[in-house]
Amino acid sequence: MRMRWILFVGMCLALAALAYAQKPPTHFRMSARGLALEARSGVPVSGVVLYQPDASQPAVSPFDEIGPNRRCNQDPIGSAQNETPGAASPVNTNNVLAGANDYRNGDASGGFYCTTDGGNSWYDALVTRGPVGVFEGAGDPVPAVDNTGRMYAAYIAFDRTTPDNGLYVQTSTNNGASWSSPVAVAQHIGGADSDFEDKPYAACDYSPDSPYQNNYYITWTKFELGGGSPIYFSRSTNGGASFSAPLRISTSSSCQFSCPAVGPNGEVYAVWYSYSNSTIKFDRSTNGGTTWGSDITVASFDDYFPSNPCGSFRTPSYPVIACDISNGPRRGWLYVCWADARNGNPDIYFSRSTNGGTSWSAASRMDDDVTGRWQWWQWMAVHPTNGDIGVSWLDRREDPAGCQYKTYATISTDGGTTWLPNFAVADVASNPTGADFLGDYCGTTFRSDGFYSVWVDLRNEVAPPRPGDCYAAWWNTSFGPSPTGLVITPSGADAQLRWNPTGAPYYRVYSDAQPFGVFSTFEGSSSDTSFFDLNALSGDTMKFYQVRASTGP
C-alpha cells in the first residue's frame, strides 16, 4: 500500500491511501486545465475534464519493481543481435552501455547501444569492425564505464579468409554520441599465420579509495599459434589512449572465458575456466595489474550440459567475478558464479571469498527452480553503494517442454548466504526452436535502486532461425515497504515530512505534480524518519509525495 499526499500552497491535505498492482491498459494523465480549475476553486472538477488519455508509452516509476522490457538495438527487425553484456555508469546509473554481436551489415560487427534515461529508451551508439576497411567481421562486445562517465567499447575484429585479427577498444565521453578511433590492445595484420585474440572482458576501477582510480583493465584468451590458450591481461591508465604490453596471467595453457573485477583499494582480480582439470581459476594483482600472483582454485565445474532440448545453438558455461567496493560490512568480499551441470540440467552456482581470494566457500546453488529445467548464461553485479549482489540468467522453468526461456533474477543482501525468491524479468518468453546461434553470454549491471538485466530476446522472431535482439530491463529489489503514518507539516516555505519507522536503514522521498503520477522526482533520502523539502511552498503548485524504505541512500 502506498501513501500519497497532496500539498497545496500554505496547507496540507491528506488523500486516501491507494494501492495497485499494475497499470491499466489505457493510460490517463491529469490535464493542466483540470488542475488549474481545481486549484482555483478548491472543489473537484468533472473527471472527464481532469483526466485526458496519455498517448505516450507507459510511464516508468521508481516504485515499480521491474521496469519495461526495451529493445536496445534500433535497426529493422530481422537481423541478429546476440551476446549481450551491459555496464552502467557509476556517475549516473541512468546511463548504460549495452552490447551485442550485431549482424545488420551482413557479417558480425561489434554493436553498442546506449540509454541515458535509465533504460526507458535506447539508441544505437556504435556498430564497428575496428579499423575501417581492414577486417571482415567483429564481435565479443564488452562495455565498461569509468568514474568520469567515459564509456569503453572493446571487441575482437577478424577475417574469416585470412589470419588477420585483433583486440580493440574505442571510447566515448558523450554517452556514445561520438567515439575515438580504434586503439589496438593486440593485433595481427598481414602475417602468414598468427595467434588469435579471443573472448575479452573488461572492468574499470571506480572505487573512490583506489590509487588506480579510472584505470581500465581487460583480460582475454590468446589462441596461440603453437596450440595453447592462456589468459592475457592489459591495462590503460590514460582513458584508453594506449595500452600496456599484453601480459600472460594464467599458469595453465588450456583456458577460456576470463572475467576481471576491481577491489575497493584498487586490487585487480580475474577468474577463468581451466579446461585441463575442469576448475575455475583465480588470480590477483595488488599493484594495478603490474604483477600477478599464482593461480588459486575457486571450484570445480561441470559444463557437460545435456543436449539442447530445442535449437542447435551452443550454450557455453563461464565464470563471472564481482567485488563489493561499498563501505558496508562485506567490503572487499569476492563472489564468483557460473552455470553447472553437476545435477544433470544446468543450474546457477556460487562461491565467495572473505579474504581477498585466498580461500573460497564450497559451491552452492543460488537458483530456486524445482522443475529440474535449465538455468544458464548468468551474469552478476555487486551494487557499489550497498553491496547487494544481483544475478540474472536465462531460465526454462516456466515451459513444461523445457524449451522456451525467460530472463530470471535474484538478489542477496547478506553476501550470498541467502537469496530472494527468483523472479522473471522478461515479460515475454523466447522460443529458440530452430535457432543455431544466440551468442555466448548475457549481462547484469547495477542501477541506483537495483540492477539491469541485458539478454538475447526472441519475441520479434516468428520462425527459425530466430536471430534475436538485445533487450534490457531494470529491477528494483532494494526497496522495502512504504512507511505508515506519513504527516506533512508546512514550515515557512518548506515542507517537513514525518513517518513511522519500518526498521530500514534509509528512506527515499519522491514527488510528483499529480497524485497518480510516476513519482520520478527524487527529492532526497533520510537515515531517520523525517525529511525537509526546501522551498516546497514557494510556488503556486500542488505537490504529491511518496516515501519508501530502502537499503541504501
VEXFI-473943 format. One record per residue (C-alpha): residue number from 1; x, y, z; chain; residue in three letters. Coordinates in Angstrom, 2 decimals. Layout:
N
NUM;X;Y;Z;A;ALA
...
***
This chain:
553
1;0.00;0.00;0.00;A;MET
2;1.36;3.38;-0.99;A;ARG
3;0.60;6.54;0.98;A;MET
4;0.05;9.54;-1.29;A;ARG
5;-0.25;13.09;-0.01;A;TRP
6;-1.12;16.35;-1.70;A;ILE
7;0.46;19.64;-0.68;A;LEU
8;-1.11;22.97;-1.62;A;PHE
9;0.47;26.36;-1.09;A;VAL
10;0.09;27.13;2.59;A;GLY
11;-1.80;23.99;3.59;A;MET
12;-1.54;20.22;3.66;A;CYS
13;-4.38;17.88;2.69;A;LEU
14;-4.31;14.11;3.17;A;ALA
15;-5.55;11.83;0.42;A;LEU
16;-6.73;8.28;0.97;A;ALA
17;-4.15;5.53;0.78;A;ALA
18;-4.13;3.94;-2.67;A;LEU
19;-2.90;0.55;-3.81;A;ALA
20;-2.49;-1.01;-7.24;A;TYR
21;-0.53;-3.84;-8.74;A;ALA
22;-0.41;-2.98;-12.44;A;GLN
23;-1.12;-0.01;-14.64;A;LYS
24;-4.44;-0.23;-16.56;A;PRO
25;-4.32;-0.94;-20.30;A;PRO
26;-5.46;2.61;-21.12;A;THR
27;-3.35;5.31;-19.52;A;HIS
28;-4.60;8.71;-18.44;A;PHE
29;-2.89;11.79;-17.12;A;ARG
30;-4.23;14.87;-15.40;A;MET
31;-4.75;17.80;-17.72;A;SER
32;-3.25;21.19;-16.96;A;ALA
33;-6.71;22.74;-17.49;A;ARG
34;-8.39;20.46;-14.95;A;GLY
35;-5.68;21.00;-12.36;A;LEU
36;-5.92;24.76;-12.75;A;ALA
37;-9.70;24.70;-12.28;A;LEU
38;-9.44;22.63;-9.10;A;GLU
39;-6.65;24.79;-7.68;A;ALA
40;-8.70;27.95;-8.32;A;ARG
41;-11.97;26.67;-6.88;A;SER
42;-10.88;24.13;-4.27;A;GLY
43;-13.59;21.65;-5.38;A;VAL
44;-13.37;18.59;-7.65;A;PRO
45;-13.85;19.20;-11.35;A;VAL
46;-15.51;16.63;-13.63;A;SER
47;-13.34;13.58;-14.18;A;GLY
48;-13.61;13.78;-17.95;A;VAL
49;-12.15;17.28;-17.71;A;VAL
50;-9.47;16.41;-15.18;A;LEU
51;-8.18;13.28;-16.94;A;TYR
52;-7.06;13.02;-20.55;A;GLN
53;-5.69;9.99;-22.42;A;PRO
54;-1.93;9.66;-22.39;A;ASP
55;-0.82;8.55;-25.83;A;ALA
56;2.84;8.26;-24.85;A;SER
57;4.46;4.99;-23.86;A;GLN
58;3.66;3.87;-20.31;A;PRO
59;5.48;5.97;-17.74;A;ALA
60;8.15;4.41;-15.57;A;VAL
61;8.10;4.82;-11.82;A;SER
62;10.94;4.23;-9.39;A;PRO
63;8.32;2.38;-7.33;A;PHE
64;7.86;-0.28;-9.99;A;ASP
65;9.66;-3.49;-9.05;A;GLU
66;10.53;-4.48;-12.65;A;ILE
67;10.93;-2.00;-15.46;A;GLY
68;9.65;-2.25;-19.03;A;PRO
69;11.39;-4.64;-21.40;A;ASN
70;13.06;-2.47;-24.04;A;ARG
71;14.78;-3.35;-27.32;A;ARG
72;18.30;-1.91;-27.23;A;CYS
73;19.29;-2.18;-30.90;A;ASN
74;17.25;0.08;-33.17;A;GLN
75;17.78;-1.48;-36.60;A;ASP
76;14.86;-3.03;-38.53;A;PRO
77;13.71;-6.31;-37.03;A;ILE
78;15.19;-9.35;-38.75;A;GLY
79;18.96;-9.05;-38.42;A;SER
80;20.61;-10.80;-35.49;A;ALA
81;21.84;-9.27;-32.27;A;GLN
82;23.15;-11.70;-29.66;A;ASN
83;25.73;-11.98;-26.86;A;GLU
84;24.51;-9.12;-24.70;A;THR
85;26.60;-7.56;-21.91;A;PRO
86;25.83;-4.28;-20.13;A;GLY
87;27.64;-1.71;-17.97;A;ALA
88;26.18;1.22;-16.04;A;ALA
89;27.93;4.50;-15.35;A;SER
90;28.96;4.87;-11.69;A;PRO
91;28.50;8.62;-12.15;A;VAL
92;24.87;8.36;-13.30;A;ASN
93;23.33;4.91;-13.38;A;THR
94;20.65;6.11;-15.80;A;ASN
95;23.45;5.94;-18.39;A;ASN
96;24.07;2.36;-19.54;A;VAL
97;26.12;0.94;-22.39;A;LEU
98;24.97;-2.46;-23.71;A;ALA
99;26.42;-4.55;-26.50;A;GLY
100;25.80;-7.40;-28.93;A;ALA
101;27.22;-9.24;-31.88;A;ASN
102;25.38;-7.15;-34.47;A;ASP
103;24.68;-8.60;-37.94;A;TYR
104;22.81;-5.69;-39.52;A;ARG
105;25.60;-5.24;-42.09;A;ASN
106;25.86;-8.89;-43.10;A;GLY
107;28.66;-10.46;-41.11;A;ASP
108;29.08;-9.63;-37.43;A;ALA
109;30.08;-6.23;-36.05;A;SER
110;30.62;-5.06;-32.51;A;GLY
111;27.31;-3.40;-31.66;A;GLY
112;26.88;-1.00;-28.74;A;PHE
113;23.67;0.69;-27.60;A;TYR
114;23.09;3.40;-25.03;A;CYS
115;20.36;4.69;-22.74;A;THR
116;20.51;7.92;-20.76;A;THR
117;17.07;7.64;-19.15;A;ASP
118;17.50;4.50;-17.09;A;GLY
119;16.56;2.03;-19.81;A;GLY
120;13.25;3.56;-20.85;A;ASN
121;14.61;4.29;-24.33;A;SER
122;17.74;3.23;-26.22;A;TRP
123;19.71;4.35;-29.25;A;TYR
124;22.41;2.80;-31.43;A;ASP
125;25.75;4.19;-30.27;A;ALA
126;28.39;2.27;-32.25;A;LEU
127;28.44;-0.51;-34.85;A;VAL
128;32.05;-1.24;-35.72;A;THR
129;34.51;-3.73;-37.18;A;ARG
130;37.57;-1.89;-35.95;A;GLY
131;39.92;-0.01;-38.28;A;PRO
132;37.94;0.95;-41.36;A;VAL
133;38.24;-1.49;-44.26;A;GLY
134;40.64;-3.87;-42.51;A;VAL
135;38.52;-6.73;-41.14;A;PHE
136;35.63;-8.83;-42.39;A;GLU
137;33.91;-9.22;-39.03;A;GLY
138;33.92;-8.30;-35.34;A;ALA
139;32.19;-9.31;-32.12;A;GLY
140;32.54;-10.29;-28.45;A;ASP
141;31.40;-6.80;-27.39;A;PRO
142;32.47;-5.62;-23.92;A;VAL
143;31.13;-2.36;-22.46;A;PRO
144;32.60;-0.60;-19.42;A;ALA
145;32.28;2.87;-17.87;A;VAL
146;34.73;4.64;-15.55;A;ASP
147;34.26;7.17;-12.76;A;ASN
148;34.31;10.12;-15.18;A;THR
149;31.47;8.66;-17.26;A;GLY
150;33.86;7.68;-20.07;A;ARG
151;32.46;4.71;-21.97;A;MET
152;34.70;1.94;-23.29;A;TYR
153;33.69;-0.39;-26.13;A;ALA
154;36.00;-3.39;-26.51;A;ALA
155;35.65;-6.09;-29.17;A;TYR
156;37.60;-8.50;-31.31;A;ILE
157;37.92;-7.93;-35.07;A;ALA
158;38.92;-10.64;-37.53;A;PHE
159;38.92;-12.02;-41.03;A;ASP
160;37.32;-15.32;-41.96;A;ARG
161;39.55;-15.75;-45.01;A;THR
162;42.95;-14.62;-43.62;A;THR
163;44.68;-14.94;-40.21;A;PRO
164;44.30;-11.20;-39.56;A;ASP
165;42.70;-10.36;-36.20;A;ASN
166;42.96;-8.03;-33.23;A;GLY
167;41.51;-6.79;-29.96;A;LEU
168;40.41;-3.15;-29.99;A;TYR
169;38.94;-0.50;-27.71;A;VAL
170;37.08;2.69;-28.55;A;GLN
171;35.94;5.33;-26.06;A;THR
172;33.25;7.98;-25.80;A;SER
173;32.96;10.93;-23.42;A;THR
174;29.45;11.98;-24.53;A;ASN
175;27.34;8.87;-23.89;A;ASN
176;28.05;7.30;-27.26;A;GLY
177;27.34;10.32;-29.49;A;ALA
178;30.88;10.11;-30.87;A;SER
179;33.77;7.68;-30.47;A;TRP
180;37.55;7.66;-30.62;A;SER
181;39.34;5.75;-33.32;A;SER
182;40.04;2.08;-32.52;A;PRO
183;43.09;1.52;-30.34;A;VAL
184;44.75;-1.88;-30.55;A;ALA
185;45.35;-3.88;-27.39;A;VAL
186;46.81;-6.65;-29.54;A;ALA
187;46.64;-7.13;-33.32;A;GLN
188;47.99;-9.30;-36.12;A;HIS
189;47.70;-7.94;-39.65;A;ILE
190;49.39;-9.17;-42.79;A;GLY
191;51.23;-12.23;-41.48;A;GLY
192;51.23;-15.71;-42.93;A;ALA
193;49.66;-17.02;-39.72;A;ASP
194;49.21;-15.69;-36.22;A;SER
195;47.86;-16.06;-32.71;A;ASP
196;44.15;-15.30;-32.33;A;PHE
197;42.90;-12.89;-29.66;A;GLU
198;39.54;-14.06;-28.33;A;ASP
199;36.79;-13.60;-25.74;A;LYS
200;37.75;-10.43;-23.85;A;PRO
201;36.11;-8.93;-20.80;A;TYR
202;36.92;-5.67;-19.04;A;ALA
203;36.48;-3.68;-15.84;A;ALA
204;37.06;-0.08;-14.77;A;CYS
205;38.44;0.95;-11.39;A;ASP
206;35.81;3.34;-10.00;A;TYR
207;36.48;2.76;-6.32;A;SER
208;36.88;6.19;-4.65;A;PRO
209;39.64;4.86;-2.38;A;ASP
210;41.76;3.30;-5.09;A;SER
211;45.15;4.77;-6.00;A;PRO
212;44.48;3.48;-9.53;A;TYR
213;41.06;5.05;-9.97;A;GLN
214;39.84;5.13;-13.60;A;ASN
215;42.33;2.56;-14.79;A;ASN
216;40.80;0.27;-17.40;A;TYR
217;41.62;-3.45;-17.28;A;TYR
218;40.98;-6.08;-19.93;A;ILE
219;41.58;-9.84;-19.97;A;THR
220;41.21;-12.27;-22.85;A;TRP
221;42.21;-15.64;-24.29;A;THR
222;45.12;-15.90;-26.70;A;LYS
223;44.79;-18.89;-29.02;A;PHE
224;48.47;-19.37;-29.67;A;GLU
225;49.81;-20.50;-32.99;A;LEU
226;51.51;-23.35;-31.19;A;GLY
227;48.27;-24.68;-29.69;A;GLY
228;47.84;-23.20;-26.21;A;GLY
229;45.08;-20.85;-24.97;A;SER
230;46.34;-18.94;-21.90;A;PRO
231;44.73;-15.84;-20.37;A;ILE
232;46.33;-12.46;-21.03;A;TYR
233;45.93;-9.04;-19.42;A;PHE
234;46.45;-5.41;-20.39;A;SER
235;45.58;-2.04;-18.88;A;ARG
236;45.11;1.57;-19.86;A;SER
237;45.98;4.37;-17.45;A;THR
238;45.07;7.21;-19.81;A;ASN
239;41.43;6.70;-20.71;A;GLY
240;42.00;4.15;-23.46;A;GLY
241;44.53;6.20;-25.43;A;ALA
242;47.13;3.44;-25.12;A;SER
243;47.57;0.01;-23.55;A;PHE
244;50.30;-1.86;-21.73;A;SER
245;52.04;-4.78;-23.42;A;ALA
246;49.96;-7.98;-23.14;A;PRO
247;50.90;-9.98;-20.03;A;LEU
248;50.15;-13.65;-19.53;A;ARG
249;48.47;-14.20;-16.13;A;ILE
250;47.34;-17.87;-16.25;A;SER
251;49.58;-20.77;-15.38;A;THR
252;47.50;-23.18;-17.40;A;SER
253;47.66;-23.14;-21.19;A;SER
254;44.14;-24.53;-21.70;A;SER
255;41.86;-21.67;-20.64;A;CYS
256;38.86;-19.65;-21.79;A;GLN
257;36.16;-17.23;-20.55;A;PHE
258;38.12;-14.84;-18.36;A;SER
259;36.45;-12.10;-16.32;A;CYS
260;38.15;-9.28;-14.34;A;PRO
261;36.94;-7.27;-11.34;A;ALA
262;38.35;-4.47;-9.19;A;VAL
263;38.51;-4.25;-5.39;A;GLY
264;37.92;-1.31;-3.05;A;PRO
265;41.62;-0.44;-2.76;A;ASN
266;42.50;-0.93;-6.41;A;GLY
267;43.10;-4.68;-6.31;A;GLU
268;42.65;-6.34;-9.70;A;VAL
269;41.10;-9.81;-9.78;A;TYR
270;40.38;-12.27;-12.58;A;ALA
271;38.79;-15.70;-12.96;A;VAL
272;38.62;-18.10;-15.88;A;TRP
273;37.97;-21.73;-16.76;A;TYR
274;40.96;-24.05;-16.79;A;SER
275;39.94;-26.95;-19.03;A;TYR
276;42.99;-29.05;-18.20;A;SER
277;41.38;-30.04;-14.88;A;ASN
278;37.84;-28.53;-15.09;A;SER
279;38.41;-25.91;-12.42;A;THR
280;37.70;-22.21;-12.03;A;ILE
281;40.99;-20.41;-11.51;A;LYS
282;41.55;-17.09;-9.77;A;PHE
283;44.47;-14.67;-9.73;A;ASP
284;45.06;-11.18;-8.32;A;ARG
285;47.26;-8.13;-8.53;A;SER
286;47.72;-5.59;-5.76;A;THR
287;49.65;-3.05;-7.80;A;ASN
288;47.28;-2.09;-10.57;A;GLY
289;47.99;-5.10;-12.75;A;GLY
290;51.78;-4.71;-12.92;A;THR
291;52.44;-8.12;-11.38;A;THR
292;50.22;-11.09;-10.60;A;TRP
293;50.34;-13.99;-8.15;A;GLY
294;49.85;-17.73;-8.52;A;SER
295;46.62;-19.29;-9.71;A;ASP
296;44.17;-20.29;-6.96;A;ILE
297;41.34;-22.81;-7.45;A;THR
298;37.85;-21.48;-6.72;A;VAL
299;35.82;-24.59;-7.51;A;ALA
300;35.45;-27.42;-9.98;A;SER
301;32.85;-27.12;-12.71;A;PHE
302;30.81;-29.41;-14.94;A;ASP
303;29.98;-27.81;-18.29;A;ASP
304;28.85;-31.01;-20.00;A;TYR
305;25.28;-29.86;-20.44;A;PHE
306;22.66;-32.30;-21.76;A;PRO
307;21.58;-31.96;-25.37;A;SER
308;19.79;-28.71;-26.02;A;ASN
309;16.06;-29.59;-25.95;A;PRO
310;15.30;-27.23;-28.85;A;CYS
311;17.54;-25.41;-31.26;A;GLY
312;21.11;-26.21;-32.14;A;SER
313;22.62;-23.08;-30.57;A;PHE
314;25.55;-23.65;-28.26;A;ARG
315;25.27;-22.98;-24.53;A;THR
316;28.75;-22.47;-23.08;A;PRO
317;29.31;-22.04;-19.36;A;SER
318;31.64;-19.37;-17.94;A;TYR
319;32.59;-17.86;-14.57;A;PRO
320;31.78;-14.28;-13.51;A;VAL
321;33.56;-12.45;-10.69;A;ILE
322;32.44;-9.32;-8.81;A;ALA
323;33.67;-7.49;-5.72;A;CYS
324;31.96;-5.45;-3.00;A;ASP
325;33.55;-1.96;-3.03;A;ILE
326;30.89;-0.41;-0.79;A;SER
327;31.56;0.84;2.72;A;ASN
328;29.27;-1.86;4.08;A;GLY
329;30.13;-4.82;6.33;A;PRO
330;31.21;-7.01;3.40;A;ARG
331;33.58;-4.52;1.79;A;ARG
332;36.22;-6.40;-0.17;A;GLY
333;34.33;-9.70;-0.35;A;TRP
334;34.62;-11.51;-3.68;A;LEU
335;31.91;-13.50;-5.44;A;TYR
336;32.00;-15.93;-8.37;A;VAL
337;29.03;-17.53;-10.13;A;CYS
338;28.71;-19.96;-13.04;A;TRP
339;26.30;-22.43;-14.69;A;ALA
340;26.98;-26.01;-13.68;A;ASP
341;25.52;-29.36;-14.82;A;ALA
342;26.57;-31.42;-11.82;A;ARG
343;22.88;-32.19;-11.17;A;ASN
344;22.03;-33.01;-14.78;A;GLY
345;20.49;-29.92;-16.36;A;ASN
346;22.46;-26.75;-15.65;A;PRO
347;21.87;-24.64;-12.52;A;ASP
348;23.49;-21.42;-11.28;A;ILE
349;26.23;-21.92;-8.68;A;TYR
350;28.04;-19.51;-6.40;A;PHE
351;31.15;-19.24;-4.25;A;SER
352;32.59;-16.38;-2.19;A;ARG
353;35.84;-15.34;-0.57;A;SER
354;36.08;-13.14;2.51;A;THR
355;39.88;-12.92;2.48;A;ASN
356;40.77;-11.44;-0.89;A;GLY
357;40.60;-14.72;-2.80;A;GLY
358;42.99;-16.77;-0.66;A;THR
359;40.24;-19.31;0.07;A;SER
360;36.73;-19.90;-1.25;A;TRP
361;33.49;-21.28;0.12;A;SER
362;32.05;-24.56;-1.10;A;ALA
363;29.98;-24.17;-4.25;A;ALA
364;26.28;-23.62;-3.52;A;SER
365;23.28;-23.36;-5.81;A;ARG
366;21.56;-19.96;-5.99;A;MET
367;18.53;-20.55;-8.25;A;ASP
368;15.37;-21.99;-6.65;A;ASP
369;13.92;-23.86;-9.64;A;ASP
370;12.20;-27.11;-8.61;A;VAL
371;11.32;-28.31;-12.13;A;THR
372;14.81;-29.56;-12.99;A;GLY
373;14.88;-27.41;-16.15;A;ARG
374;17.72;-25.28;-17.47;A;TRP
375;19.26;-22.17;-15.93;A;GLN
376;22.27;-20.81;-17.82;A;TRP
377;24.07;-17.72;-19.18;A;TRP
378;24.19;-15.92;-15.85;A;GLN
379;25.86;-12.62;-15.07;A;TRP
380;26.43;-10.92;-11.74;A;MET
381;26.98;-7.41;-10.37;A;ALA
382;27.57;-6.06;-6.88;A;VAL
383;25.96;-2.73;-6.05;A;HIS
384;28.80;-0.26;-5.32;A;PRO
385;26.76;1.63;-2.70;A;THR
386;25.13;-1.04;-0.54;A;ASN
387;26.92;-4.27;-1.50;A;GLY
388;23.79;-6.11;-2.68;A;ASP
389;24.51;-8.92;-5.16;A;ILE
390;22.32;-9.06;-8.26;A;GLY
391;22.34;-12.05;-10.60;A;VAL
392;20.24;-12.74;-13.69;A;SER
393;20.23;-15.61;-16.19;A;TRP
394;18.19;-17.41;-18.85;A;LEU
395;15.63;-19.80;-17.34;A;ASP
396;13.34;-22.51;-18.79;A;ARG
397;11.32;-23.31;-15.64;A;ARG
398;8.01;-21.95;-16.99;A;GLU
399;7.90;-24.18;-20.08;A;ASP
400;6.80;-27.79;-19.41;A;PRO
401;8.59;-28.78;-22.60;A;ALA
402;11.81;-27.23;-21.31;A;GLY
403;12.36;-25.16;-24.45;A;CYS
404;11.25;-21.54;-24.11;A;GLN
405;13.11;-19.27;-21.75;A;TYR
406;12.78;-16.02;-19.85;A;LYS
407;15.35;-13.91;-18.06;A;THR
408;15.12;-14.54;-14.31;A;TYR
409;16.93;-12.82;-11.45;A;ALA
410;17.59;-12.83;-7.73;A;THR
411;19.40;-10.73;-5.17;A;ILE
412;21.30;-11.33;-1.95;A;SER
413;21.61;-8.67;0.74;A;THR
414;23.83;-10.77;3.02;A;ASP
415;26.82;-11.66;0.87;A;GLY
416;25.30;-14.73;-0.75;A;GLY
417;24.22;-16.52;2.42;A;THR
418;20.58;-16.30;1.32;A;THR
419;18.86;-15.31;-1.92;A;TRP
420;15.49;-13.75;-2.56;A;LEU
421;12.88;-15.88;-4.37;A;PRO
422;13.71;-15.90;-8.09;A;ASN
423;11.53;-13.73;-10.32;A;PHE
424;11.05;-13.21;-14.05;A;ALA
425;12.48;-10.02;-15.54;A;VAL
426;11.41;-10.77;-19.13;A;ALA
427;7.67;-10.32;-19.64;A;ASP
428;7.56;-12.49;-22.78;A;VAL
429;9.05;-15.96;-23.23;A;ALA
430;11.54;-16.56;-26.05;A;SER
431;11.16;-19.62;-28.25;A;ASN
432;14.58;-20.72;-29.56;A;PRO
433;13.27;-23.63;-31.65;A;THR
434;15.40;-23.71;-34.78;A;GLY
435;17.94;-21.16;-33.51;A;ALA
436;21.51;-22.02;-34.45;A;ASP
437;23.45;-19.28;-32.62;A;PHE
438;22.36;-16.95;-29.79;A;LEU
439;25.77;-15.75;-28.64;A;GLY
440;27.73;-16.90;-25.59;A;ASP
441;26.57;-14.80;-22.62;A;TYR
442;24.14;-12.22;-21.23;A;CYS
443;24.63;-9.28;-18.87;A;GLY
444;23.79;-7.75;-15.48;A;THR
445;24.83;-4.37;-14.12;A;THR
446;23.78;-2.07;-11.27;A;PHE
447;21.43;0.92;-11.12;A;ARG
448;20.58;3.41;-8.36;A;SER
449;17.93;1.26;-6.69;A;ASP
450;18.68;-2.19;-8.07;A;GLY
451;20.06;-3.74;-11.24;A;PHE
452;19.67;-4.06;-15.02;A;TYR
453;19.49;-7.30;-16.99;A;SER
454;20.51;-7.48;-20.66;A;VAL
455;19.67;-10.58;-22.70;A;TRP
456;19.09;-12.04;-26.17;A;VAL
457;15.34;-11.95;-26.77;A;ASP
458;13.33;-13.70;-29.49;A;LEU
459;9.89;-12.13;-29.07;A;ARG
460;10.13;-10.49;-32.50;A;ASN
461;11.12;-13.71;-34.25;A;GLU
462;8.23;-15.78;-35.61;A;VAL
463;10.21;-18.50;-37.41;A;ALA
464;13.66;-20.09;-37.48;A;PRO
465;16.49;-19.25;-37.49;A;PRO
466;15.24;-16.71;-34.88;A;ARG
467;18.21;-14.32;-34.96;A;PRO
468;17.28;-12.36;-31.81;A;GLY
469;17.53;-8.84;-30.41;A;ASP
470;19.28;-7.24;-27.48;A;CYS
471;16.73;-6.48;-24.74;A;TYR
472;17.14;-4.89;-21.31;A;ALA
473;15.08;-4.13;-18.23;A;ALA
474;15.78;-2.87;-14.74;A;TRP
475;14.58;-4.37;-11.50;A;TRP
476;14.28;-2.87;-8.05;A;ASN
477;14.74;-5.06;-5.04;A;THR
478;16.41;-2.69;-2.60;A;SER
479;13.08;-1.05;-1.68;A;PHE
480;11.15;-2.06;1.37;A;GLY
481;7.51;-1.22;2.07;A;PRO
482;6.13;2.29;2.27;A;SER
483;6.14;3.52;5.87;A;PRO
484;2.83;4.31;7.54;A;THR
485;1.75;7.47;9.32;A;GLY
486;3.11;9.99;6.82;A;LEU
487;2.44;13.55;8.04;A;VAL
488;3.38;16.69;6.12;A;ILE
489;3.73;19.96;8.05;A;THR
490;4.37;23.38;6.44;A;PRO
491;7.37;25.16;7.93;A;SER
492;7.73;28.56;6.32;A;GLY
493;8.43;27.90;2.66;A;ALA
494;9.48;24.33;3.42;A;ASP
495;7.56;21.11;3.97;A;ALA
496;8.53;18.74;6.77;A;GLN
497;7.68;15.07;6.24;A;LEU
498;7.48;12.60;9.15;A;ARG
499;6.58;8.91;9.14;A;TRP
500;6.65;5.79;11.27;A;ASN
501;9.84;3.69;11.26;A;PRO
502;10.00;0.34;9.44;A;THR
503;13.44;-0.71;10.64;A;GLY
504;15.05;0.14;7.27;A;ALA
505;18.41;1.96;7.31;A;PRO
506;17.25;4.58;4.78;A;TYR
507;14.12;6.15;3.34;A;TYR
508;13.82;7.70;-0.12;A;ARG
509;11.42;10.57;-0.80;A;VAL
510;9.84;11.08;-4.24;A;TYR
511;7.41;13.66;-5.53;A;SER
512;5.12;14.31;-8.47;A;ASP
513;2.81;17.07;-9.62;A;ALA
514;-0.05;14.57;-9.93;A;GLN
515;-1.41;12.13;-7.35;A;PRO
516;-1.36;9.25;-9.84;A;PHE
517;1.92;10.21;-11.47;A;GLY
518;5.06;8.11;-11.63;A;VAL
519;6.85;9.95;-8.81;A;PHE
520;10.08;10.12;-10.75;A;SER
521;11.40;13.23;-8.97;A;THR
522;13.82;12.11;-6.29;A;PHE
523;13.78;14.70;-3.52;A;GLU
524;16.41;13.02;-1.35;A;GLY
525;16.97;10.37;1.28;A;SER
526;16.98;10.23;5.05;A;SER
527;18.50;7.86;7.58;A;SER
528;15.78;8.69;10.12;A;ASP
529;12.01;9.22;9.90;A;THR
530;11.86;12.85;8.80;A;SER
531;12.76;14.91;5.76;A;PHE
532;12.65;18.62;4.83;A;PHE
533;11.66;19.53;1.29;A;ASP
534;13.08;23.01;0.96;A;LEU
535;11.02;25.70;-0.79;A;ASN
536;8.18;23.27;-1.41;A;ALA
537;5.66;26.07;-0.77;A;LEU
538;7.39;28.75;-2.81;A;SER
539;5.26;28.32;-5.94;A;GLY
540;1.58;28.23;-6.77;A;ASP
541;1.62;24.48;-7.45;A;THR
542;0.50;21.22;-5.95;A;MET
543;2.91;18.56;-4.81;A;LYS
544;2.42;14.88;-4.00;A;PHE
545;4.82;12.68;-2.04;A;TYR
546;5.73;9.04;-1.67;A;GLN
547;8.20;7.66;0.87;A;VAL
548;9.71;4.21;0.55;A;ARG
549;12.06;2.25;2.77;A;ALA
550;15.39;1.38;1.16;A;SER
551;18.59;-0.49;1.90;A;THR
552;20.69;2.38;0.54;A;GLY
553;20.53;6.14;0.17;A;PRO
***
